[in-house]
Amino acid sequence: MEILAYLIPISLFLGGLGLGAFFWSIRTRQYDDPEGDSRRILSDDWDDRPKP
Amino acid sequence: MTATFTPSASACPACDAAPTALEVAAAARKAEEGERILLSVPAAHCAACISTLEKGLEAVPGVRSARVNLTLKRVSVAADPGVTAEKLIPEVRLLGYEAHELDAGMLSATDGDPASRDLLMRLAVAGFAMMNIMLLSVAVWSGAEAATRDLFHWISAAIALPTIVFSGQPFFRSAWSALRVGRTNMDVPISLGMILATGTSLFETMQSGEHAYFDAAVSLTFFLLIGRYLDQRSRAAARSAARELAALEVPRAMRIGAAGEEIVPVAELRAGDLVKILPGVRVPADGIVETGESEIDRSLLTGESLPVFAGPGAELATGEVNLTGPLTLRVTAAGKDSSLHRLADLVAVAEAGRGRYTSIADRVVRYYTPTVHAVAFLTFVGWFWIAGDARLSLNIAAAVLIVTCPCALGLAVPAVMTAASGRLFRKGLLIKDGTALERLAEVDTVVFDKTGTLTLGKPEAMNLDAHSARAVQVAAALAAASSHPLAQALAEAARAAGVSPAPVKELREVPGYGVEGRLGAETVRLGRAAWVGAEPGETTAAWLRVGAGQPVEFTFADRLRPDAEPMIAALKSKGLQVHLLSGDAEPPVAALAERLGIANWISGALPEDKAAFVARLKAEGRRVLMVGDGLNDTAALAGAHVSVSPASALDAARTASDIVMLGASLAPVAEAAGVARSAIARIRENIVISNIYNLVAVPLAVLGYCTPLFAALAMSSSSITVTLNALRVRR
């Protein structure tokens, strides 16, 4: 059962990493236009280079 | 994808890429300073729309960058100071989309929506904590013993306590503000349940007890936050869009003062001022025409579809639109004294009569909250009386509070409302009021206004075929020279029929009368009947005379809104009674009623008549849906059970109505009635489902059989059932 001493902190850390990533995505406005983003992926525009 | 060659306007793509990159970077910097134009584009719906709009707008000189937001259906444009929304709207129309201007100043207020972002943060924390605690709890449920169980409980407590403190705040705050003024709301039992469950679990953990409800307390927070978040999102979206639409009209007037012409806010106009009204501009105040001749469109005020002639001495009312020539107006009444104010009074009376509508959720909560408090309290007292053990009694009472948690109830209504209003928004309907859908579901009578609602308020040339090819060619040439709506409709119809205009020379518009020109040696005229020497008829018409020949009549009908006919048929097939109520003269109203198959119609109705008609239907016990766009409809809109107005409607009409129709098509109105009914059915089902769960779980909890595992199962399964049921509305 000593393995728990590693596994529990590791699982909390990984979960916390996910939580941090989610906070980042909210702060950088990734959810402002979910519908548009799901469609933009289908368009050929800016496939060669990113939109400046 | 990268292998495909994309043809570029220039031979060397890199050459034009370099300067654009610089320009766009500059635009981005400028954009941050607040140089933005916002357009609402209700018809945008696909990937092709995005790239058509963005490329099309970016090709307009002066536009630095354009970005479509498909979720909100709007385009945000960064542009040079000279570029205005009025210039961009025709460009967007050329691309094939209808556009309205939105007030960019509102953007900062609504774009971020900090309240829902805050809820999302708390939701994320609760979700993270719930998953971790659940993992630990599964270990406990599957038989962890003694020291291991205590360790897991302690770790759970370490995660749960800060989570409850952070994520539970919206509930605590709302409960506290209710308690402080001596009321209770749904958040009181929720907060009590959370605090009690966490508190007793912490105590149990300290005593190495067997049961801890940390998982239940946290997942309760999580599920309820979902409901709260959905609620917030849909309300914020409706509010922001409605507010932006309301900001469309900036009321200004051109006053002729001692120092020449100046632009002033309408509020600053006084009786006796002299105002200049250019063609296409709305009359800012009541007054009498001093100089100039023109035609006036009063459709928004009275519903009349025929333009009215106005010369010196004619009285104009606020809200009418000047069509052809510039006028100067001596203001007789402005602001509060104007005829508009009379309508505002009518609206106030009608709104007072509507009263407050109690939503289903409010009605349920009204009996739910006291019941839960009573059951939990009685459980505590009962167990204390039987067993005499305060710790055990408190534990069981906490379990009762957790099990009766209004999770399903908290999710039941917002989940359905979000799904339904999302579906309607995609169809182009904006729900402004939270209870509008519920009221819409109860509707049994629909009252329509004519001009601007069932029709577009734009004339359509009817009898081109009845004339000789030469007459049509001459008329097309003359019509193209005028901006009068009839002339434009005629020119458009001729273009559509492939008619090439005759070579008419010396074209001259006589404001208020028509257009005159010279064809070879003959004088040709297109305009009012009297001006070309004809007897005016009953229908809307423009007359053409070539030289000394007999005048010929081009007739017009008001163009129907797209899908008006199927919409009326759909409403009737749903068993709704349909009425047509118009301020227009009898012949056009009768013709339209017959064309659409509406048996009940009234013409020549004054604003007071419309409001009284709706009030009478209401007195008969009917639930009225009013659809209208004009000032003359405003009182009726405010008085009806629920009301819809198109985005093209006047500010006042949109403010008075509960639902705004963003696109030109009427089809969503019939669909909205169906969606509203199914949404309310789902809400009822959801409330029944959550009550069934409670009926099963509460007795078990009261008897003390509610283990943490059982509570978790009951809570999650009821929440999931309710959410899945709500999602059925989307299709």
Interface residues (C-beta under 8 A of the other chain):
Chain A: M1 L4 I8 S11 L12 G15 G16 G18 L19 F22 F23 I26 D32 D33 P34 E35 G36 R39 R40 L42 S43 D44 D45 D47 D48 R49 P52
Chain B: M1 T2 T4 T6 P13 A17 T20 A21 V24 A25 C46 A47 A48 I50 S51 E54 K55 V68 N69 L70 T71 L72 D111 R117 L120 M121 A124 V125 F128 M131 N132 L135 L136 T148 L151 I155 I159
